[in-house]
Amino acid sequence: MKKLFIPFVVSLAFSFTVRSQSIEVDLKALDTYFEKMTQDWDVPSMSIGIVKDGELVFAKGYGVKEVGKKGKPDKNTLYAIASNSKAFTSAIIAQLVEEGKLDWNDKVRDHLPYFELYDSWVSANTTIRDILSHRVGLGTFSGDVIWYKADLTAEEIVRKVKNIPPAYGFRAGWGYSNVMYITAGEVIRKVTGKSWADNVKERLLKPLAMDRTITTPKELESKGNYATPHARSEEKNVPIVWEDWEEIGALGGLISSVEDLSKWMIMNMNHGLNGSDTLFSRRSRNMMWKPHNNFTVDHTSPNDFNRHFSGYGLGWGLSDYQGNLRVGHTGGYDGMLSAFNMIPDQKLGVIVLTNGMKSPMMAATYYALDKFLGVDEQDWSKNLLNQSANNEDTRIAERKTSRVEGTLPSLDLEKYSGTYLADIYGDISVSLKNGELRLNFEHAKALSATLRHWHYDVWEIDWDIEHAWFSFGTVQFNMDNNLKIEKMTFDVPNDDIFFEELKPIKIK
C-alpha cells in the first residue's frame, strides 16, 4: 500500500476494507476538519498521524510551533509525549522478563531493598505488576509534588514515597501513580546497570530506527524542528521553557514525532515484531494488554463509544471502542498534551501531539477513528469543546471572591520567616528580603515565589515564572494559641500537582 504524507491540503481519498465493509475516507475533508479544530481550540500547534495496515497513511502538522513565530510543524516535529512513554517502560521490563533477569511477580524489594510504602506488609509484597498497573493504594498523581521540577535523583524520590498516605487499600482501587513508574525505572537501572534512558535507546529506539526521538531537551537544538511548550494564561497561549524529565524518564521522558511514533505503533500492532526482529514475545504482549486494574463502566445508559469495559494493563489503557479493542494512552507534560490510540484488530491507530494546555487531542482521535471505522459521524471537536466550556474550573474565581479586603497579618513580617519541613518533600524556606517574604523550595528553584499579603495570615503565591499546571495559589501560616507559627497550609487549585500534600511544619 502506498504511503501518503500530506504536506498541504490535498485532494485524496483512502480506500480499504474493514472485515466485509468497504470504507473510503476523504483525507482532504479530514485535513480541513483538523485545520479548523486547531483554530477553534486555540491550540498553538497540533501534529497528527494515522496508521492503517502497517503504513503511516496521513501525517500533517497544523498551527505554529511557537506563538508569535511562523514555523509550522510537520511529521518530524518533536513534542514531549510524557506518559505515552510508560508503555516503553513496560516493554523494557517485558524484555528483561524474557531474558530471565526479572519476573512480573517479583517483589519490588527483591531489587530495591530500600523500597517502602505507607505500610510494612504492602512494602514487602508490592510486585512489578502492581507498580505498573497503578494498584498499590496511592491516589492519582499523589506524590507528584515530590519530583515536580526538582533536582532529586530517582532513587531519592523513591525513598520519599513512604511518606505518601494511601488513598485506598492495596490492590483495592485505581490511583494513577507516576512515582511508581519512577520506581520501575529504578528497577530497570538496578537490574541492567544502565539508566532508563540508555535502556530505551538501546532496546527500543535504535531497533525501531526512531532516530529523532530523544530523552532530554538538551538534545533539541542538535535535532532541530521542535515545538515550544505553552501555558495558558488569561485565555492566551504563553511560551514556557522545556523541563528536563530524563532523570524520571520512566514515567514520561520521551520527546518524539509523529513519524517516529508511527514505527512504535506499527510494531505494537504487530505484537512485538519489527520486520524480522522480535522486540518482545506474544506472551509479553498479552501480559501488557491484560487488564490488571478494572474501571467501572455505566451499563445502565448508552455511551458515545459503545463501551462495555475499561481498564489498565501495564503501561496501556484498555477499553472497547465501537465494537473493537482500543489500546492507548495520553500524556501530559508542562505545556504539551498528547494521545496515542490503536484499534489493533483493524491495524488502525491515531497519534496526536499538541503544544498547549487546551488540547483537542481526544476530539481529533475520536473523529479520525470514527472515519476509518465507518461509524456514524459526530462533530467531536464541537462536542468536546462545548463540554470543556460547561465544565469550567471555578475554584480560583471562588477564592478570589472570598478574599477579605483591608485585613492585616497578625505578626511582624520577620516572624513568618524560617525553615519549614515537609516529610514528603524536605525543607521549604520563607525569608524576608527588601520588605517582602520569599518562598523557596529546597529541591526546586523553579518554584520560587514572592508572598504577597492576601488576607489575615494568608499570602498569595506570586510565582517567579509561569507554570503550566497551576497559577493562582495561597499559603496560610497556622499558629497556636500564643500566636506562635507552627506550620503552613498550601492551597494551589489544580488537578495535577498537589501542594496541599506538603504540610510543612516550622522547625526553625
Residue pairs with C-beta under 8 A, 6 or more apart in sequence:
1 52
1 53
1 54
1 55
1 57
2 55
3 55
3 56
3 57
4 12
4 14
4 27
4 57
4 58
5 56
5 59
5 60
5 75
6 12
6 27
6 31
6 58
6 59
6 60
7 60
7 74
9 28
9 31
9 32
9 35
10 27
10 28
10 31
11 28
12 27
12 28
13 24
13 25
13 26
13 27
13 28
14 24
14 25
14 27
14 52
14 57
14 58
15 22
15 23
15 24
15 25
16 22
16 23
16 52
16 53
16 372
17 23
18 346
18 372
18 373
18 374
21 374
23 372
23 373
23 374
25 371
25 372
27 58
30 58
30 367
30 368
30 371
31 58
31 60
33 367
33 381
34 46
34 48
34 60
34 62
34 364
35 62
36 381
37 46
37 62
37 360
37 363
37 364
37 367
37 381
38 45
38 46
38 62
38 63
38 360
40 360
40 381
40 382
40 385
41 356
41 358
41 359
41 360
41 363
41 381
41 385
42 235
42 237
42 356
42 358
43 63
43 237
43 354
43 355
43 356
43 358
43 359
43 360
44 63
44 64
44 65
44 66
44 67
44 227
44 228
44 230
44 237
44 354
44 355
44 356
45 61
45 62
45 63
45 64
45 65
45 72
45 73
45 77
45 227
45 354
45 355
45 356
46 61
46 62
46 63
46 73
46 352
46 353
46 354
46 359
46 360
46 361
46 364
47 59
47 60
47 61
47 62
47 73
47 74
47 75
47 77
47 79
47 227
47 257
47 258
47 351
47 352
47 353
47 354
48 58
48 59
48 60
48 61
48 62
48 258
48 350
48 351
48 352
48 353
48 364
48 368
49 56
49 58
49 59
49 75
49 258
49 259
49 261
49 262
49 350
49 351
50 56
50 57
50 58
50 59
50 348
50 349
50 350
50 351
50 368
50 372
51 57
51 262
51 265
51 266
51 269
51 342
51 347
51 348
51 349
51 350
51 351
52 346
52 347
52 348
52 349
52 372
53 347
54 266
54 269
54 270
54 347
56 75
56 258
56 259
56 262
58 368
59 74
59 75
59 258
59 259
59 262
60 74
60 75
61 72
61 73
61 74
61 75
61 77
61 258
62 72
62 73
63 72
63 73
64 70
64 71
64 72
64 73
65 71
65 72
65 73
65 77
65 226
65 227
65 228
65 355
66 227
66 228
66 230
66 239
67 230
67 237
67 238
67 239
68 239
73 227
74 225
75 257
75 258
75 259
76 212
76 225
76 257
76 258
76 259
77 225
77 226
77 227
77 257
77 258
77 353
78 212
78 214
78 220
78 223
78 225
78 226
78 227
78 255
78 256
78 257
79 226
79 227
79 255
79 256
79 257
79 336
79 338
79 353
79 354
79 355
80 217
80 229
80 242
80 245
80 252
80 254
80 255
80 331
80 333
80 334
80 336
80 338
81 252
81 254
81 255
81 256
81 261
81 331
81 333
81 338
81 340
81 353
82 245
82 252
82 331
82 332
82 333
82 336
82 337
82 338
83 178
83 251
83 252
83 329
83 330
83 331
83 332
84 252
84 254
84 261
84 329
84 330
84 331
84 338
84 339
84 340
85 200
85 249
85 250
85 251
85 252
85 253
85 254
85 331
86 181
86 250
86 251
86 252
86 315
86 329
87 268
87 288
87 315
87 316
87 329
87 340
88 200
88 204
88 254
88 264
88 315
89 132
89 181
89 184
89 185
89 188
89 196
89 200
89 250
89 251
89 315
90 132
90 184
90 288
90 313
90 314
90 315
90 316
91 203
91 204
91 279
91 280
91 284
91 288
91 315
92 188
92 196
92 199
92 200
92 203
92 204
93 102
93 104
93 128
93 132
93 184
93 187
93 188
93 314
94 280
94 281
94 284
94 287
94 288
95 203
95 279
95 280
95 284
96 102
96 188
96 191
96 192
97 103
97 104
97 284
98 280
98 281
98 284
101 191
101 192
102 111
102 128
102 187
102 191
103 128
104 127
104 128
104 129
104 287
105 127
105 128
105 129
106 127
106 128
107 124
107 125
107 126
107 127
108 115
108 126
108 127
108 128
108 130
108 131
108 183
108 187
109 115
109 123
109 124
109 126
111 187
111 190
111 191
112 158
112 183
112 186
112 187
112 190
114 155
114 158
114 159
115 123
115 126
115 158
115 161
115 183
116 123
116 159
116 161
116 162
117 123
117 126
117 136
117 137
117 138
117 161
117 162
117 164
117 166
118 137
118 138
118 162
118 164
118 165
118 166
119 166
119 170
122 136
122 137
122 170
123 162
125 170
126 136
126 170
128 184
128 187
129 292
129 314
130 136
130 171
130 180
131 177
131 180
131 181
131 183
131 184
132 180
132 181
132 184
132 292
132 314
132 315
133 292
133 293
133 312
133 313
133 314
134 140
134 174
134 175
134 176
134 177
134 180
134 293
134 312
135 170
135 171
135 172
135 173
135 174
135 175
135 292
135 293
136 170
136 171
136 175
136 177
136 180
137 166
137 167
137 168
137 169
137 170
137 171
137 172
137 173
137 175
138 164
138 166
138 167
138 175
138 177
138 179
138 180
139 166
139 167
139 168
139 175
140 167
140 174
140 175
140 176
140 177
141 176
141 178
141 495
141 496
141 497
141 498
142 164
142 165
142 167
142 175
142 177
142 179
142 498
142 501
143 160
143 161
143 164
143 177
143 178
143 179
143 424
143 501
144 178
144 179
144 496
144 497
144 498
145 424
145 425
145 497
145 498
145 499
145 501
145 502
146 152
146 157
146 160
146 161
146 164
146 179
146 424
146 425
147 157
147 178
147 179
147 182
147 248
148 444
148 447
148 497
149 243
149 444
149 446
149 447
150 157
150 441
150 443
150 444
151 443
151 444
151 445
152 160
152 247
152 443
153 247
154 182
154 185
154 186
154 189
154 247
154 248
154 250
155 186
157 179
157 182
157 248
158 179
158 182
158 183
158 186
160 424
160 425
161 179
161 183
163 423
163 424
164 179
164 424
164 501
167 173
167 175
168 175
174 293
174 295
174 312
178 248
178 251
178 252
179 251
181 250
181 251
181 252
182 248
182 250
182 251
184 250
185 196
185 248
185 249
185 250
185 251
186 250
188 194
188 196
188 199
188 250
189 195
189 196
192 199
194 202
195 249
196 249
196 250
196 253
197 215
197 216
197 246
197 249
197 253
200 215
200 249
200 254
201 215
203 279
204 210
204 264
204 279
205 211
205 213
207 274
207 277
207 279
208 260
208 263
208 264
208 267
208 274
208 279
209 263
210 256
210 260
210 261
210 263
210 264
211 260
212 223
212 256
212 257
212 259
212 260
213 254
213 255
213 256
213 257
213 260
213 261
214 220
214 223
214 254
214 255
214 256
215 246
215 249
215 253
215 254
215 255
216 244
216 245
216 246
216 253
216 255
217 242
217 243
217 244
217 255
218 244
220 226
220 242
220 255
226 255
227 336
227 353
227 355
228 239
228 240
228 242
228 335
228 355
229 239
229 240
229 241
229 242
229 333
229 334
229 335
229 336
229 355
229 468
230 237
230 238
230 239
230 240
230 335
230 355
230 356
230 357
230 468
231 237
231 238
231 240
231 334
231 335
231 357
231 466
231 467
231 468
232 238
232 356
232 357
232 358
232 468
233 466
233 471
237 356
238 466
240 334
240 335
240 465
240 466
240 467
240 468
241 465
242 334
243 333
243 334
245 251
245 252
245 253
245 333
246 253
252 331
252 333
257 353
258 351
258 353
261 340
261 351
261 353
262 349
262 351
263 274
265 340
265 342
265 349
265 351
267 273
267 274
267 279
268 327
268 342
268 344
269 342
269 344
269 347
269 349
271 282
271 285
272 278
272 279
272 280
272 281
272 282
272 284
272 285
273 279
287 313
287 314
288 313
288 314
288 315
288 316
289 313
289 316
289 318
289 327
290 313
290 314
291 309
291 311
291 312
291 313
291 318
292 311
292 312
292 313
292 314
293 311
293 312
294 309
294 310
294 311
295 310
295 311
295 312
296 310
297 303
297 307
297 308
297 309
297 310
299 308
304 366
304 378
305 319
305 320
305 321
305 322
305 366
306 320
306 321
306 322
306 323
307 319
307 320
307 321
308 320
309 318
309 319
309 320
310 317
310 318
310 319
311 317
311 318
311 319
312 318
313 327
315 329
316 327
316 328
316 329
317 327
317 328
317 329
317 330
318 325
318 326
318 327
319 326
320 326
321 343
321 369
322 369
322 370
322 373
322 375
324 343
324 345
324 346
324 373
325 343
325 344
325 345
326 341
326 342
326 343
327 341
327 342
327 344
328 339
328 340
328 341
328 342
328 365
329 339
329 340
330 337
330 338
330 339
330 340
330 361
330 362
331 337
331 338
331 339
331 340
332 496
334 467
334 468
334 469
335 355
335 356
335 357
335 468
336 353
336 354
336 355
336 356
337 354
337 356
337 357
337 359
337 361
338 351
338 352
338 353
338 354
338 361
339 350
339 351
339 352
339 361
339 362
339 364
339 365
340 349
340 350
340 351
340 352
341 349
341 350
341 365
341 369
342 348
342 349
343 349
343 369
343 373
346 372
346 373
348 369
348 372
348 373
350 364
350 365
350 368
350 369
352 360
352 361
352 362
352 364
352 365
353 361
354 360
354 361
357 468
358 388
360 381
360 384
360 385
362 380
362 384
363 380
363 381
363 383
363 384
363 385
364 380
364 381
366 378
366 380
367 378
367 380
367 381
370 376
370 377
370 378
370 380
371 377
393 493
395 493
396 471
396 472
396 493
399 472
399 474
399 491
399 493
400 472
403 454
403 455
404 455
404 456
405 455
407 455
407 456
408 453
409 416
409 453
409 456
409 457
410 456
410 457
410 479
410 483
411 457
411 483
411 485
413 432
413 435
413 437
414 432
415 485
416 430
416 432
416 437
416 451
416 477
416 485
417 430
417 431
417 432
417 437
418 429
418 430
418 485
418 506
418 507
418 508
419 427
419 428
419 429
419 506
419 507
419 508
420 427
420 428
420 429
420 430
420 487
420 488
420 504
420 505
420 506
420 507
421 427
421 428
421 504
421 505
421 507
422 428
422 502
422 503
422 504
422 505
423 503
424 501
424 502
424 503
425 441
425 442
425 443
425 502
425 504
426 441
426 442
426 443
427 442
428 439
428 440
428 441
428 442
428 488
428 502
428 504
429 439
429 440
429 442
430 437
430 438
430 439
430 440
430 451
430 488
431 437
431 438
431 440
432 438
436 450
436 451
436 452
437 450
437 451
437 459
438 448
438 449
438 450
438 451
439 447
439 448
439 449
439 450
439 451
439 461
439 475
440 447
440 448
441 447
441 448
446 464
446 465
447 463
448 463
448 464
449 461
449 462
449 463
449 464
450 462
450 464
451 459
451 460
451 461
451 462
451 475
452 459
452 460
452 462
453 459
453 460
454 460
454 474
457 476
457 477
457 478
457 479
458 474
458 475
458 476
458 477
459 474
459 475
459 476
459 477
460 472
460 473
460 474
461 472
461 473
461 474
461 475
461 492
463 471
463 473
469 494
469 495
469 496
469 497
470 492
470 493
470 494
470 496
470 497
470 499
472 492
472 493
473 490
473 491
473 492
473 493
473 499
474 490
474 491
474 492
475 488
475 489
475 490
475 491
476 488
476 489
476 491
477 485
477 487
477 488
478 485
478 486
478 487
478 488
478 489
479 485
479 486
480 486
485 506
486 505
486 506
487 503
487 504
487 505
487 506
488 502
488 504
488 506
489 500
489 503
490 499
490 500
490 502
491 499
491 500
492 499
492 500
